[in-house]
């Protein structure tokens, strides 16, 4: 076992001066699968430019399907890397770690308890748009990264979409492939690997989990937060890397202004999967560290998360089973006290009179964070690492407060033209006979406006050219429709061509978010219903509050 020649990544082979290309990822996977019966290659599908999006399943006893994983009572852990193809540490760490788990003794007490489903290069098209100028280190603007010196790919897909803003609208083939793949495997734990720039601090990695509607998923979110705190301590004790919850200073030159996280919009993959009641982890290595160290940090975190999942296999599986049953039995009877948040945006007018949104988070109940950073002179001069480390105790702004909530109906009546979009999200539905009468709620459209979507889509650079840094504010290419509505109670007669979408299903909470007209990330927001939206008219999706109204007795 120890005498065989082990496959190596391009990063390892070049002493971390380069990153692995897409063809080399596939070659590495195939070489590993040929060398061990513990690894098996499968496919999610094809990218927008026709490249295979490969997955590597790693486990013992030939456990290479979700059916076998459930039969063998294994915890299914899915890992996605390189969704932003300039953030390559997850790709490099996953490949190397898969090799070491299967061809050394490292995986002995892991692979008999968990089934790893690894997607090391989710964005193969963006991965191969290599340029030395992509993510070039620019501390003055707090962006970029330290290596690899030969360059990396781009943030966006081959079509120019930000795949980590596409979970709800699913405009890209990559996102649709991942949605089908996720629904098939239905992992107990999902890990998403990224790299972050931003505020100057002294942590090696920041982490997070799903946010938004925490009250509806309290047991899952509580377990996830406890898990991350525990793994963070293990990573520091065993590997020497320091970590903390993801965030940035609210005001860069004033650490006391608070530490705030990113928006609770489910267009982000972690928040999307959170609406499904699943365990989710976001890992962000720190881009100002040297490339080789970033790969080491990511490897350490992945390994300790795998060890945790193996150790806590039974409680994790039980938690996920309990949560799924709860979702499948929720909202069978209308309860107006059961409410969920569908919007966290705060609207304002920009200097050029455009409608724009901010998505603030708040420090609730005195929530504080101890941020290991540097002295004020270093922060003001954008010096990294700073001259002197300093700990700031600041408000931890990690709790979103909704600006719109709705009661949860028992079902929605939806035009059949939306069936394909529902299917993409794994939402179940059935035809509903015309003429059936329900106690319902409909929305009257009071106003309709448009806003642009920052960091959602961009122009794709030609091969060898670099992408436009976010600090230069690339021109927006994707816009959103913003509706103001008023709810009206009614007895509603189903017209021809409508579908019944029950909320009591595993994707029921996601369905609510997608179908409400004033949701900040729904189908209406993403302009899929624009042709049916008229001010003064009725929104075409109906909320059902009670089952069929019995026919009235003849007088």
PyMOL commands that set and color helices and strands:
alter all, ss='L'
color gray80, all
select helices_A, chain A and resi 10-13+22-35+66-71+89-103+105-107+124-127+139-141+163-165+173-185+214-239+269-274+291-311+313-329+364-366+376-380+416-424+470-472+508-515+530-532
alter helices_A, ss='H'
color red, helices_A
select strands_A, chain A and resi 39-46+52-58+75-81+114-119+189-196+205-208+243-245+248-251+254-260+279-286+339-343+346-349+355-358+361-362+368-374+389-397+399-400+404-407+411-415+430-432+437-452+479-493+498-502+542-548
alter strands_A, ss='S'
color yellow, strands_A
deselect
rebuild
show_as cartoon
